[in-house]
Amino acid sequence: MSMRIKPVTFDDTALQRLEALTAKRKDGTLSAGEALDLKDLRVMKDEARNVERRAANAEKRRRHEDRDKYRLGGLAFDAGLRGWPDNLLTAGFAYLAGLSDREKAALLQRHANSNATAGAEAGSGSGTPAARAEG
């Protein structure tokens, strides 16, 4: 979601004018026109604060998205997909995204079984390190 954020237009001059009008209001010497100016300046100050908050939120959102992208890229790298062409990676990711919950569970089970089999094969034949040390 891309949103254009207006530049903040509440500067030091506007802040000084707001402070001056607020002081006049406390003194009771504020004219009707100045009262409207005071209201406008308060609204402008609130809008500027909201624009700054939206910009900060947009930056945080971008950082979260970037973190997710780096995480996914790292997983692909760890899985040995470094040399794969982009179109094949995209197709593979689209395939994975389309899996049902049942298919995802079956895939995880197959992966767990293949890891267990690989671990057992690595330990067979020559025995465990402790058995080799005894023999």
VENKABEL-V161476 format. One record per backbone hydrogen bond with DSSP energy under -0.5 kcal/mol. CO is the residue of the C=O (numbers start at 0). NH is the residue of the N-H. Records with the same first field share a line. If there is no record, write none. Layout:
CO=NH  NH
//
This chain:
0=2
3=5
8=10
10=14
11=15
12=16
13=17
14=18
15=19
16=20
17=21
18=22
19=23
20=24
21=25
22=26
23=27  28
30=34
31=35
32=36
33=37
34=38
35=39
36=40
37=41
38=42
39=43
40=44
41=45
42=46
43=47
44=48
45=49
46=50
47=51
48=52
49=53
50=54
51=55
52=56
53=57
54=58
55=59
56=60
57=61
58=62
59=63
60=64
61=65
62=66
63=67
64=68
65=69
66=70
67=71
68=72
69=73
70=74
71=75
72=76
73=77
74=78
75=80
76=79
80=83
84=88
85=89
86=90
87=91
88=92
89=93
90=94
91=95
92=96
93=97
95=98
99=103
100=104
101=105
102=106
103=107
104=108
105=109
106=110
107=111
108=112
109=113
110=114
111=115
112=116
113=117
114=118
115=119
116=120
117=121
118=122
119=123
122=126
123=125
127=131
128=132
129=133
130=134
//
